[in-house]
Amino acid sequence: MGDWVDTGWEEVYAGHYSRLVALLTALAGSRAEAEEAVQEAFVRALGMSGRRAVVEDPEAWLYRVAVNLLRSRWRRVLAGRRAVARLSAPDEVVTEDSGRVDDRVRLLGALRRLPFEQREAIALHYLADMPVEAVAVRVGSPIGTVKARLSRGRNALARLLGEAPVGGGSRHA
């Protein structure tokens, strides 16, 4: 890989930025949030020059940092919402039910409703076209766990999108 920390950032950025933003957009449901997290991951990577050994897979490292940033941001937002809810009357949930919603928008909305682990597995496997084994390595989970997350995620997406569940719709806990 070479000494990417000191000399190859332009190449790493050019080769991985768009893909990372696309993956994190599927996870976050917001391109702006994804771009912010990926940019912050690159900033953190630049800041580690000289203090750490060269990362063997910069895309995986940047992905993990960006996902952790998203999780931290969501925790802060959730804590803030809980505080507001305690101090005021609960807000009504507003749903937008338009028959002309673009399929991509519907899919992103459905993905956002999945548990994070299922959403992450689906994004990596289907959007990043990674084999199950690579997804398992990337998320740090056993292959069987990733397969279960993919199966549950596909079935949940089918239900959310109003389609027949994949694989006969059997439910496993």
Residue pairs with C-beta under 8 A, 6 or more apart in sequence:
1 54
1 56
1 58
2 8
3 54
4 11
4 12
4 54
4 55
4 58
5 45
5 48
5 49
5 50
5 52
5 54
5 55
6 49
9 42
9 45
9 46
12 58
12 59
12 62
13 42
15 59
16 58
16 59
16 62
17 38
17 42
19 59
19 128
20 34
20 38
20 41
20 59
20 62
20 63
20 66
21 31
21 34
21 35
21 38
22 34
22 127
23 34
23 63
23 123
23 124
23 127
23 128
24 33
24 34
24 37
24 38
24 63
24 66
24 67
24 70
25 31
25 33
25 34
25 108
26 108
26 111
26 119
26 122
26 123
26 127
27 34
27 67
27 70
27 111
27 116
27 119
27 120
27 123
28 34
28 37
28 70
28 112
29 108
29 109
29 111
29 112
33 70
33 73
34 66
34 70
37 66
37 67
37 69
37 70
37 73
38 62
38 66
40 65
40 66
40 69
41 62
41 63
41 65
41 66
41 69
42 62
44 65
45 55
45 58
45 61
45 62
45 65
55 61
60 137
60 138
63 138
64 138
67 120
71 116
85 91
106 161
107 157
107 161
110 157
110 160
110 161
111 119
111 122
111 123
111 157
112 119
113 156
113 160
114 122
114 153
114 156
114 157
114 160
117 139
117 141
117 149
118 149
118 150
118 152
118 153
118 156
119 153
120 139
120 149
121 135
121 139
121 146
121 149
121 150
121 153
122 149
122 150
122 153
122 154
122 157
124 130
124 134
124 135
124 138
124 139
125 131
125 132
125 135
125 146
125 150
130 138
132 143
132 146
132 147
132 150
133 143
135 146
136 142
136 143
136 145
136 146
139 146
141 149
148 172
151 166
151 167
151 172
152 172
154 165
154 166
154 167
155 165
155 166
155 167
155 169
155 171
158 164
158 165
158 166
158 169
159 165
